[in-house]
Amino acid sequence: MMPGFNRSRGRFENYWIAAHATALAHAALILIVDRYAQAQQMDFEATAPKYTDATFSNINWRHLDHDFHRHRSARLPDDDELGRPAL
């Protein structure tokens, strides 16, 4: 689970990426939560709700809110600024 702000679409979206080498274009990730079994197996065994509760109770929500608003107000450069011809 990776919620982020898609700057080209101007909206908040949730991303699911199976490969660790995948990159998102025009998205500023706000939070990454590892939901794979090995992430919870050591401390929580098969109790996914306890893992989820522990994960979300350790998030600095004030910092997350700050990042969200910072990325939401960011502007993407246009083609002229990037030196690309307009289509």
Helices and strands as residue ranges (DSSP letters): E 2-6, E 11-15, E 27-29, H 37-44, H 48-57, H 61-73, H 79-82
